[in-house]
């Protein structure tokens, strides 16, 4: 049974994929040169009237297959228009824009500081230096300005801390070396763009009903809170693809493969760790009685081995630097604090005068313990004996709740929450989420 008590009629005038596309497309139509998006959107609506798409996954008529292929192609056209082309255009602009004598390039305005720092970290690693020990002050990072933070007497914490887990470095290093070998300027956005394209082809396979597969592509692959970070070079799409591949394996009851992909996601970015408790509960409850302990223990072990294999060499290289950069700093326990920023309770507390400045210390970890742990227990109870949709929804709520109680919770993190929730809701609506 679905989480919803009401069943969606088999035939509607407008299918779910059209509705979702109509909700996300206006965000891109407001931009300049959005003619292709408008044309593709109108064509999609007209096509839905001419070739209705059956919601029944057992429907395999030639007309139904043609309708799916045409609609999916139009979604890809929109994705290419709003994500692929702008990203490649930004990369090309960077390649042809001269770098000034002081190291500044106007093309940096389209590149996120996280992508720039990852490129610099890859350079350190390629030279045999520890990215978690080196400083980034005398690098192009010094040209980035924090427009939403008052520029008082402070120093950008990115000069001292490389917060990203080493999975990104190991994943990107072959691309970095290939670019160096061919004499091409390396741009981290190409790696993230590749994973975004893979995601577009994986999403339709999460559900059996074609209309819901298309709706997932629109709700996730065209969510502006998720796609804009891809264009600028933020890295959330990579661990998110790992989570999606884990969910895909769960729908096929391939629990160990699911743990493999979940471990990959956890070795990439810390937010995937907040999905892991719900993933483990799902594996325990959905495994056959004779295999519960085996599947659960192996899943925990696989995830742990992923994190250990990726992190251990860098931890042994310099334990203090690695711990400070990846754990203490994001938790607000490092010498230099990250500014209170984004959609966080810290901004509210600043508004009422409890916290005096962006850089003031505050025990957010106690708020996370006081409210985050009960929230985790409640969400695990909510997920109990429900399907993968409940797992995704619970994880999305927990990430949001924990992030809201942190020093910073950026819009791209909100994007991750919304696409996780969209996965859960649409898989539940499709009626194929319980496996």
The 8 nearest C-alpha neighbors of each residue, nearest first, counted from 0:
[[1, 2, 430, 433, 3, 4, 431, 432],
 [0, 2, 3, 430, 427, 4, 433, 428],
 [1, 3, 427, 4, 0, 385, 389, 428],
 [4, 2, 1, 5, 428, 427, 6, 0],
 [3, 5, 2, 6, 1, 0, 7, 428],
 [6, 4, 3, 7, 1, 2, 8, 428],
 [5, 7, 8, 4, 3, 428, 1, 430],
 [6, 8, 9, 5, 428, 10, 429, 11],
 [9, 7, 10, 6, 11, 54, 5, 55],
 [8, 10, 54, 7, 55, 11, 53, 6],
 [11, 9, 8, 53, 12, 54, 14, 7],
 [12, 10, 13, 14, 8, 9, 7, 51],
 [11, 13, 14, 10, 48, 51, 47, 15],
 [14, 12, 11, 17, 15, 18, 47, 48],
 [15, 13, 16, 17, 11, 12, 18, 210],
 [14, 16, 18, 17, 19, 214, 210, 211],
 [17, 15, 214, 19, 18, 14, 213, 210],
 [18, 16, 20, 15, 19, 14, 21, 13],
 [17, 19, 15, 21, 16, 20, 22, 14],
 [18, 20, 22, 16, 21, 17, 214, 218],
 [21, 19, 17, 22, 23, 18, 217, 24],
 [20, 22, 18, 19, 24, 23, 17, 25],
 [21, 23, 19, 20, 24, 18, 25, 26],
 [24, 22, 20, 25, 21, 26, 222, 19],
 [23, 25, 26, 27, 21, 20, 22, 28],
 [26, 24, 28, 27, 23, 29, 22, 21],
 [25, 27, 24, 28, 29, 23, 223, 30],
 [28, 26, 29, 25, 30, 24, 33, 81],
 [27, 29, 25, 30, 33, 26, 24, 37],
 [30, 28, 27, 26, 25, 31, 33, 32],
 [29, 31, 28, 27, 33, 32, 26, 25],
 [30, 32, 33, 29, 28, 34, 27, 36],
 [31, 33, 34, 30, 35, 28, 36, 29],
 [34, 32, 36, 28, 35, 31, 30, 37],
 [35, 33, 37, 36, 32, 38, 28, 31],
 [34, 36, 38, 37, 33, 39, 80, 77],
 [35, 37, 39, 33, 34, 38, 77, 40],
 [36, 38, 40, 34, 35, 39, 41, 33],
 [37, 39, 35, 41, 40, 36, 42, 34],
 [40, 38, 42, 36, 37, 41, 73, 35],
 [41, 39, 43, 37, 42, 38, 36, 44],
 [42, 40, 44, 38, 43, 39, 37, 45],
 [41, 43, 39, 45, 40, 44, 46, 38],
 [42, 44, 40, 46, 41, 45, 39, 70],
 [45, 43, 47, 41, 46, 42, 40, 48],
 [46, 44, 42, 48, 47, 43, 41, 49],
 [45, 47, 49, 43, 48, 44, 50, 42],
 [46, 48, 51, 44, 50, 45, 49, 43],
 [49, 47, 45, 46, 50, 51, 44, 12],
 [48, 50, 46, 47, 51, 45, 44, 66],
 [49, 51, 47, 66, 46, 48, 52, 62],
 [52, 50, 47, 48, 49, 53, 66, 63],
 [51, 53, 63, 66, 50, 54, 210, 67],
 [54, 52, 55, 51, 58, 63, 10, 9],
 [55, 53, 208, 9, 210, 56, 52, 209],
 [54, 56, 57, 53, 58, 208, 9, 209],
 [55, 57, 208, 58, 207, 54, 209, 53],
 [58, 56, 55, 59, 208, 207, 54, 53],
 [57, 59, 56, 55, 60, 53, 63, 54],
 [60, 58, 57, 63, 64, 61, 56, 62],
 [59, 61, 63, 62, 58, 64, 65, 57],
 [60, 62, 64, 63, 65, 59, 66, 58],
 [63, 61, 65, 60, 64, 66, 50, 59],
 [62, 64, 66, 60, 61, 65, 52, 59],
 [65, 63, 61, 67, 66, 62, 68, 60],
 [66, 64, 68, 62, 67, 63, 69, 61],
 [65, 67, 63, 69, 64, 68, 50, 70],
 [68, 66, 64, 70, 65, 69, 71, 63],
 [67, 69, 65, 71, 70, 66, 72, 64],
 [70, 68, 72, 66, 71, 67, 65, 73],
 [71, 69, 73, 67, 72, 68, 66, 43],
 [70, 72, 74, 68, 73, 69, 67, 75],
 [73, 71, 75, 69, 70, 74, 68, 76],
 [72, 74, 76, 70, 75, 71, 39, 77],
 [75, 73, 71, 77, 76, 72, 78, 70],
 [74, 76, 78, 72, 73, 77, 79, 71],
 [77, 75, 73, 79, 74, 78, 80, 72],
 [76, 78, 80, 74, 75, 79, 36, 81],
 [79, 77, 75, 81, 80, 76, 82, 74],
 [78, 80, 83, 76, 77, 82, 81, 84],
 [79, 81, 77, 78, 84, 82, 76, 83],
 [80, 82, 78, 79, 77, 85, 83, 84],
 [83, 81, 79, 78, 85, 84, 80, 230],
 [84, 82, 79, 86, 85, 87, 80, 81],
 [83, 85, 87, 86, 80, 79, 82, 88],
 [86, 84, 88, 87, 82, 83, 89, 81],
 [87, 85, 230, 89, 83, 88, 84, 82],
 [86, 88, 90, 84, 89, 85, 91, 83],
 [89, 87, 85, 91, 86, 90, 84, 92],
 [90, 88, 92, 86, 87, 91, 85, 93],
 [89, 91, 87, 93, 88, 92, 86, 94],
 [92, 90, 94, 88, 93, 89, 87, 95],
 [93, 91, 89, 95, 94, 90, 96, 88],
 [92, 94, 106, 90, 96, 91, 95, 89],
 [93, 95, 91, 92, 96, 90, 184, 97],
 [94, 96, 92, 93, 97, 91, 90, 106],
 [95, 97, 93, 94, 92, 98, 106, 104],
 [98, 96, 99, 95, 104, 94, 93, 105],
 [97, 99, 104, 103, 102, 96, 100, 101],
 [100, 98, 103, 102, 101, 104, 97, 105],
 [99, 101, 102, 98, 103, 97, 104, 139],
 [100, 102, 99, 103, 98, 139, 104, 138],
 [103, 101, 99, 100, 98, 139, 104, 138],
 [102, 104, 99, 101, 98, 139, 105, 142],
 [103, 105, 98, 106, 107, 99, 102, 97],
 [106, 104, 107, 108, 103, 96, 98, 93],
 [107, 105, 93, 104, 108, 109, 92, 96],
 [108, 106, 110, 105, 109, 104, 93, 111],
 [107, 109, 106, 110, 105, 111, 143, 104],
 [108, 110, 107, 231, 106, 89, 111, 230],
 [111, 109, 231, 107, 108, 232, 112, 114],
 [112, 110, 231, 113, 114, 232, 115, 233],
 [111, 113, 115, 114, 116, 110, 140, 143],
 [114, 112, 116, 111, 115, 117, 233, 232],
 [115, 113, 117, 232, 111, 112, 116, 187],
 [114, 116, 112, 118, 113, 117, 119, 111],
 [115, 117, 119, 113, 118, 114, 112, 120],
 [118, 116, 120, 114, 119, 115, 121, 113],
 [119, 117, 121, 115, 116, 120, 114, 122],
 [118, 120, 122, 116, 121, 117, 115, 123],
 [119, 121, 117, 130, 123, 122, 118, 116],
 [122, 120, 124, 118, 119, 123, 125, 117],
 [123, 121, 119, 125, 120, 124, 126, 118],
 [122, 124, 128, 120, 126, 121, 125, 130],
 [123, 125, 121, 127, 128, 126, 122, 129],
 [124, 126, 122, 127, 123, 121, 128, 172],
 [127, 125, 123, 124, 128, 122, 121, 129],
 [126, 128, 124, 125, 123, 129, 122, 130],
 [129, 127, 123, 124, 126, 130, 133, 125],
 [128, 130, 132, 131, 124, 133, 123, 127],
 [131, 129, 120, 133, 132, 123, 124, 128],
 [132, 130, 129, 320, 161, 321, 133, 324],
 [131, 133, 129, 130, 320, 134, 317, 321],
 [134, 132, 130, 131, 129, 135, 128, 159],
 [133, 135, 159, 158, 136, 132, 160, 137],
 [136, 134, 158, 138, 137, 159, 133, 140],
 [135, 137, 158, 138, 134, 141, 140, 159],
 [138, 136, 135, 141, 139, 140, 134, 158],
 [137, 139, 140, 135, 136, 141, 119, 102],
 [140, 138, 141, 142, 102, 103, 137, 143],
 [141, 139, 138, 142, 143, 112, 135, 136],
 [140, 142, 139, 143, 136, 138, 137, 144],
 [143, 141, 140, 139, 144, 103, 107, 138],
 [144, 142, 141, 140, 145, 112, 139, 107],
 [145, 143, 146, 142, 141, 150, 148, 147],
 [146, 144, 148, 147, 143, 150, 149, 155],
 [145, 147, 148, 144, 149, 150, 143, 340],
 [148, 146, 145, 149, 340, 144, 150, 341],
 [149, 147, 145, 146, 150, 357, 338, 340],
 [148, 150, 151, 147, 146, 145, 357, 152],
 [151, 149, 148, 152, 153, 145, 146, 144],
 [150, 152, 153, 149, 148, 154, 358, 357],
 [153, 151, 150, 154, 149, 155, 358, 148],
 [154, 152, 151, 155, 150, 358, 156, 335],
 [153, 155, 156, 152, 158, 335, 157, 151],
 [154, 156, 157, 158, 153, 159, 337, 141],
 [157, 155, 158, 159, 154, 160, 335, 337],
 [158, 156, 160, 159, 155, 161, 135, 116],
 [159, 157, 135, 136, 156, 134, 155, 160],
 [158, 160, 134, 157, 156, 135, 161, 133],
 [161, 159, 324, 157, 162, 156, 158, 131],
 [162, 160, 324, 131, 163, 157, 130, 159],
 [161, 163, 325, 324, 160, 164, 329, 328],
 [164, 162, 161, 325, 165, 268, 167, 267],
 [163, 165, 267, 166, 268, 167, 325, 162],
 [166, 164, 168, 167, 310, 169, 309, 163],
 [165, 167, 267, 169, 266, 168, 164, 170],
 [168, 166, 170, 165, 169, 267, 171, 164],
 [167, 169, 165, 171, 166, 170, 172, 121],
 [170, 168, 166, 172, 171, 167, 165, 173],
 [169, 171, 167, 168, 172, 166, 173, 174],
 [172, 170, 168, 174, 169, 173, 167, 175],
 [171, 173, 175, 169, 174, 168, 170, 176],
 [174, 172, 176, 175, 171, 177, 170, 169],
 [175, 173, 177, 171, 172, 176, 178, 190],
 [174, 176, 172, 178, 173, 177, 185, 171],
 [175, 177, 179, 173, 178, 174, 180, 172],
 [178, 176, 174, 180, 179, 175, 173, 181],
 [177, 179, 183, 175, 181, 176, 180, 185],
 [180, 178, 176, 182, 177, 181, 183, 175],
 [181, 179, 177, 178, 182, 176, 183, 175],
 [182, 180, 178, 179, 183, 177, 176, 184],
 [181, 183, 179, 180, 178, 184, 177, 185],
 [184, 182, 178, 181, 185, 179, 180, 177],
 [185, 183, 178, 186, 94, 182, 179, 93],
 [184, 186, 178, 175, 183, 187, 179, 118],
 [185, 187, 188, 189, 184, 90, 118, 190],
 [186, 188, 189, 190, 114, 118, 185, 232],
 [189, 187, 232, 191, 190, 186, 192, 114],
 [188, 190, 192, 187, 191, 186, 193, 87],
 [191, 189, 193, 188, 192, 187, 194, 171],
 [192, 190, 188, 194, 193, 189, 195, 234],
 [191, 193, 195, 189, 194, 190, 188, 196],
 [194, 192, 190, 196, 191, 195, 189, 197],
 [193, 195, 197, 191, 196, 192, 237, 198],
 [194, 196, 192, 198, 193, 197, 191, 236],
 [197, 195, 199, 193, 198, 194, 192, 200],
 [196, 198, 194, 200, 195, 199, 201, 193],
 [197, 199, 195, 201, 196, 200, 240, 202],
 [200, 198, 196, 197, 201, 202, 220, 216],
 [199, 201, 197, 198, 202, 203, 196, 204],
 [202, 200, 198, 199, 204, 203, 197, 205],
 [201, 203, 204, 205, 199, 200, 216, 198],
 [204, 202, 212, 205, 201, 213, 206, 215],
 [205, 203, 202, 206, 201, 212, 207, 247],
 [204, 206, 247, 203, 202, 212, 207, 250],
 [207, 205, 204, 208, 212, 431, 203, 426],
 [206, 208, 56, 209, 431, 204, 205, 212],
 [207, 209, 56, 211, 210, 54, 206, 55],
 [210, 208, 212, 211, 207, 213, 56, 67],
 [211, 209, 213, 212, 16, 208, 54, 214],
 [212, 210, 214, 213, 209, 208, 215, 429],
 [211, 213, 203, 209, 215, 214, 210, 206],
 [212, 214, 216, 210, 211, 215, 16, 203],
 [213, 215, 16, 211, 217, 212, 216, 218],
 [216, 214, 218, 212, 213, 217, 219, 211],
 [215, 217, 220, 213, 214, 219, 218, 202],
 [216, 218, 221, 214, 215, 220, 20, 219],
 [219, 217, 215, 222, 216, 221, 214, 220],
 [220, 218, 418, 222, 216, 221, 217, 215],
 [219, 221, 216, 217, 222, 218, 199, 226],
 [222, 220, 217, 219, 218, 223, 226, 78],
 [221, 223, 219, 225, 224, 218, 220, 226],
 [224, 222, 226, 225, 227, 221, 26, 23],
 [225, 223, 414, 222, 226, 227, 411, 410],
 [224, 226, 414, 223, 222, 227, 228, 411],
 [227, 225, 223, 229, 228, 224, 222, 221],
 [226, 228, 230, 229, 223, 225, 224, 231],
 [229, 227, 233, 231, 230, 226, 232, 225],
 [230, 228, 232, 226, 227, 231, 233, 191],
 [229, 231, 86, 227, 228, 232, 82, 226],
 [232, 230, 110, 228, 111, 229, 109, 233],
 [231, 233, 188, 229, 114, 111, 230, 228],
 [234, 232, 228, 229, 235, 231, 114, 113],
 [233, 235, 236, 237, 232, 191, 229, 228],
 [236, 234, 237, 238, 233, 239, 415, 411],
 [235, 237, 239, 234, 238, 240, 195, 191],
 [236, 238, 240, 239, 235, 194, 234, 191],
 [239, 237, 264, 241, 240, 236, 267, 235],
 [238, 240, 236, 242, 241, 237, 235, 243],
 [239, 241, 243, 237, 238, 242, 198, 236],
 [240, 242, 264, 238, 260, 244, 239, 243],
 [243, 241, 245, 239, 240, 244, 261, 246],
 [244, 242, 240, 246, 245, 241, 247, 239],
 [243, 245, 247, 241, 246, 242, 240, 260],
 [246, 244, 257, 242, 260, 248, 243, 247],
 [247, 245, 249, 243, 248, 244, 242, 250],
 [246, 248, 244, 250, 245, 249, 205, 243],
 [247, 249, 257, 253, 245, 251, 246, 250],
 [250, 248, 252, 246, 251, 247, 253, 254],
 [249, 251, 247, 248, 252, 434, 246, 205],
 [250, 252, 248, 249, 253, 247, 434, 254],
 [253, 251, 249, 250, 254, 248, 434, 286],
 [254, 252, 248, 251, 256, 249, 255, 257],
 [253, 255, 257, 256, 252, 249, 258, 248],
 [254, 256, 258, 257, 253, 298, 259, 294],
 [255, 257, 259, 258, 253, 254, 248, 260],
 [256, 258, 245, 254, 248, 255, 260, 259],
 [259, 257, 261, 255, 298, 256, 260, 262],
 [258, 260, 256, 262, 257, 261, 301, 255],
 [261, 259, 263, 245, 241, 262, 257, 258],
 [262, 260, 258, 264, 263, 259, 245, 242],
 [263, 261, 302, 265, 259, 260, 305, 264],
 [262, 264, 260, 266, 261, 265, 241, 259],
 [263, 265, 238, 241, 261, 267, 262, 266],
 [266, 264, 271, 262, 267, 263, 272, 268],
 [267, 265, 306, 263, 166, 264, 305, 262],
 [268, 266, 166, 264, 265, 164, 167, 238],
 [269, 267, 270, 265, 164, 271, 266, 238],
 [268, 270, 271, 272, 265, 267, 164, 273],
 [271, 269, 272, 273, 268, 398, 274, 265],
 [272, 270, 265, 274, 273, 269, 264, 268],
 [273, 271, 275, 270, 274, 269, 265, 276],
 [272, 274, 271, 275, 270, 398, 276, 394],
 [275, 273, 394, 271, 272, 277, 276, 278],
 [274, 276, 278, 272, 277, 273, 279, 271],
 [277, 275, 279, 278, 274, 280, 273, 272],
 [278, 276, 280, 275, 279, 390, 274, 281],
 [277, 279, 275, 281, 276, 280, 274, 282],
 [280, 278, 282, 276, 281, 277, 275, 283],
 [281, 279, 277, 283, 278, 282, 284, 276],
 [280, 282, 278, 284, 279, 283, 285, 277],
 [281, 283, 279, 285, 280, 284, 286, 295],
 [284, 282, 280, 291, 281, 295, 286, 285],
 [283, 285, 281, 282, 286, 280, 384, 291],
 [286, 284, 282, 283, 281, 287, 434, 291],
 [287, 285, 291, 283, 284, 282, 290, 288],
 [286, 288, 290, 289, 291, 285, 284, 283],
 [289, 287, 291, 290, 286, 292, 284, 285],
 [288, 290, 287, 291, 292, 286, 293, 294],
 [291, 289, 293, 287, 288, 292, 294, 286],
 [292, 290, 286, 283, 288, 294, 293, 289],
 [291, 293, 295, 294, 290, 296, 283, 289],
 [294, 292, 290, 296, 291, 295, 297, 289],
 [295, 293, 297, 291, 296, 292, 290, 298],
 [294, 296, 298, 292, 297, 283, 293, 291],
 [297, 295, 299, 293, 298, 294, 292, 300],
 [296, 298, 300, 294, 299, 295, 301, 293],
 [299, 297, 258, 295, 301, 300, 296, 294],
 [298, 300, 296, 302, 297, 301, 303, 295],
 [299, 301, 297, 303, 298, 302, 304, 296],
 [302, 300, 304, 298, 303, 299, 297, 259],
 [301, 303, 262, 305, 299, 300, 304, 258],
 [302, 304, 300, 306, 301, 305, 307, 299],
 [303, 305, 307, 301, 306, 302, 308, 300],
 [306, 304, 302, 262, 308, 303, 307, 266],
 [307, 305, 266, 303, 309, 304, 308, 310],
 [308, 306, 304, 310, 311, 309, 305, 303],
 [309, 307, 305, 306, 311, 310, 304, 312],
 [308, 310, 306, 307, 311, 166, 305, 165],
 [309, 311, 307, 313, 308, 312, 306, 314],
 [310, 312, 314, 307, 313, 308, 315, 309],
 [313, 311, 315, 314, 310, 316, 309, 308],
 [314, 312, 316, 315, 311, 310, 317, 321],
 [313, 315, 318, 311, 316, 312, 317, 321],
 [314, 316, 312, 317, 313, 318, 311, 321],
 [315, 317, 313, 314, 312, 318, 129, 321],
 [318, 316, 315, 320, 314, 319, 321, 313],
 [319, 317, 314, 321, 315, 320, 322, 316],
 [318, 320, 322, 321, 317, 323, 314, 324],
 [321, 319, 323, 317, 132, 322, 131, 318],
 [320, 322, 318, 324, 314, 319, 323, 131],
 [323, 321, 319, 326, 320, 325, 324, 318],
 [322, 324, 327, 320, 321, 328, 326, 325],
 [323, 325, 160, 162, 321, 328, 161, 322],
 [324, 326, 162, 322, 323, 321, 163, 327],
 [327, 325, 322, 328, 323, 329, 324, 330],
 [326, 328, 323, 332, 330, 333, 329, 322],
 [327, 329, 333, 331, 330, 324, 332, 326],
 [330, 328, 331, 327, 326, 325, 162, 337],
 [331, 329, 327, 328, 332, 326, 364, 405],
 [332, 330, 328, 329, 333, 336, 327, 337],
 [331, 333, 327, 330, 328, 334, 336, 329],
 [334, 332, 328, 327, 335, 331, 336, 323],
 [333, 335, 336, 332, 328, 331, 323, 327],
 [336, 334, 333, 156, 337, 328, 159, 332],
 [337, 335, 331, 333, 338, 358, 334, 328],
 [336, 338, 156, 339, 335, 358, 331, 406],
 [339, 337, 357, 358, 340, 336, 406, 407],
 [340, 338, 406, 357, 407, 345, 337, 358],
 [339, 341, 407, 338, 408, 406, 342, 343],
 [340, 342, 409, 408, 407, 343, 410, 339],
 [343, 341, 408, 403, 409, 340, 407, 344],
 [344, 342, 403, 345, 408, 341, 346, 407],
 [343, 345, 347, 346, 404, 403, 348, 342],
 [346, 344, 348, 343, 347, 349, 339, 406],
 [345, 347, 349, 344, 348, 343, 350, 339],
 [348, 346, 350, 344, 349, 345, 351, 343],
 [347, 349, 345, 353, 350, 351, 346, 354],
 [350, 348, 354, 346, 352, 347, 351, 353],
 [349, 351, 347, 348, 352, 346, 353, 354],
 [350, 352, 348, 349, 353, 347, 354, 346],
 [351, 353, 349, 354, 350, 355, 348, 347],
 [352, 354, 348, 349, 351, 355, 350, 347],
 [353, 355, 349, 352, 348, 356, 359, 361],
 [354, 356, 352, 349, 353, 359, 357, 358],
 [357, 355, 359, 358, 354, 349, 339, 338],
 [356, 358, 339, 338, 359, 355, 148, 340],
 [359, 357, 338, 356, 336, 360, 339, 337],
 [358, 360, 356, 357, 361, 355, 354, 336],
 [361, 359, 358, 362, 336, 331, 354, 363],
 [360, 362, 363, 359, 354, 331, 406, 345],
 [363, 361, 364, 365, 360, 366, 331, 367],
 [362, 364, 366, 365, 361, 405, 404, 367],
 [365, 363, 367, 362, 366, 368, 330, 405],
 [366, 364, 368, 367, 363, 362, 369, 370],
 [367, 365, 369, 363, 364, 368, 370, 404],
 [366, 368, 371, 364, 365, 370, 369, 404],
 [369, 367, 365, 371, 366, 372, 370, 364],
 [368, 370, 366, 367, 365, 371, 372, 373],
 [369, 371, 367, 368, 373, 372, 366, 374],
 [370, 372, 367, 374, 368, 373, 401, 369],
 [371, 373, 375, 374, 368, 370, 376, 369],
 [374, 372, 376, 375, 371, 370, 377, 369],
 [373, 375, 371, 377, 372, 376, 378, 370],
 [376, 374, 372, 378, 373, 377, 371, 379],
 [375, 377, 373, 379, 374, 378, 380, 372],
 [378, 376, 380, 374, 375, 379, 373, 381],
 [377, 379, 381, 375, 380, 393, 376, 374],
 [380, 378, 382, 376, 381, 377, 375, 383],
 [381, 379, 377, 383, 378, 382, 376, 375],
 [380, 382, 378, 379, 383, 377, 393, 389],
 [381, 383, 379, 389, 380, 385, 390, 378],
 [384, 382, 380, 385, 381, 379, 284, 280],
 [385, 383, 382, 284, 386, 285, 281, 381],
 [384, 386, 382, 383, 389, 387, 433, 390],
 [387, 385, 433, 388, 389, 432, 434, 390],
 [386, 388, 390, 389, 432, 433, 391, 385],
 [389, 387, 423, 391, 390, 386, 427, 432],
 [388, 390, 392, 382, 387, 391, 386, 393],
 [391, 389, 387, 393, 388, 392, 277, 382],
 [392, 390, 423, 394, 388, 389, 393, 419],
 [391, 393, 389, 420, 395, 423, 394, 390],
 [392, 394, 396, 390, 395, 378, 391, 389],
 [395, 393, 397, 391, 274, 392, 396, 398],
 [396, 394, 416, 392, 398, 393, 397, 420],
 [395, 397, 399, 393, 394, 398, 400, 392],
 [398, 396, 400, 394, 399, 395, 401, 393],
 [399, 397, 401, 395, 400, 396, 402, 394],
 [398, 400, 402, 396, 397, 401, 403, 395],
 [401, 399, 397, 403, 402, 398, 396, 404],
 [400, 402, 398, 404, 403, 399, 371, 397],
 [403, 401, 399, 405, 404, 408, 400, 398],
 [402, 404, 343, 400, 401, 405, 344, 399],
 [403, 405, 402, 401, 344, 367, 343, 363],
 [406, 404, 402, 407, 403, 363, 343, 401],
 [407, 405, 339, 345, 340, 343, 363, 331],
 [408, 406, 340, 405, 339, 341, 343, 409],
 [409, 407, 341, 342, 402, 343, 403, 412],
 [408, 410, 341, 412, 411, 407, 342, 413],
 [411, 409, 413, 412, 414, 341, 408, 224],
 [410, 412, 414, 413, 409, 224, 228, 415],
 [413, 411, 415, 414, 410, 409, 408, 416],
 [412, 414, 410, 416, 411, 415, 417, 409],
 [413, 415, 224, 411, 225, 417, 412, 416],
 [414, 416, 412, 418, 413, 417, 419, 411],
 [417, 415, 395, 413, 419, 414, 418, 420],
 [418, 416, 420, 414, 419, 415, 421, 413],
 [417, 419, 421, 219, 420, 415, 416, 422],
 [420, 418, 422, 416, 421, 417, 395, 391],
 [419, 421, 392, 417, 423, 418, 422, 395],
 [422, 420, 418, 424, 423, 419, 425, 417],
 [423, 421, 419, 420, 425, 424, 426, 418],
 [422, 424, 388, 391, 420, 426, 421, 392],
 [423, 425, 427, 421, 426, 422, 428, 420],
 [426, 424, 428, 427, 422, 423, 421, 429],
 [427, 425, 432, 429, 423, 428, 424, 422],
 [426, 428, 424, 425, 432, 429, 430, 388],
 [429, 427, 425, 430, 426, 424, 1, 3],
 [430, 428, 426, 427, 431, 425, 211, 208],
 [429, 431, 1, 427, 428, 432, 426, 0],
 [432, 430, 429, 433, 206, 426, 207, 427],
 [433, 431, 426, 427, 387, 388, 430, 386],
 [434, 432, 386, 431, 387, 1, 0, 385],
 [433, 250, 432, 386, 431, 252, 387, 249]]
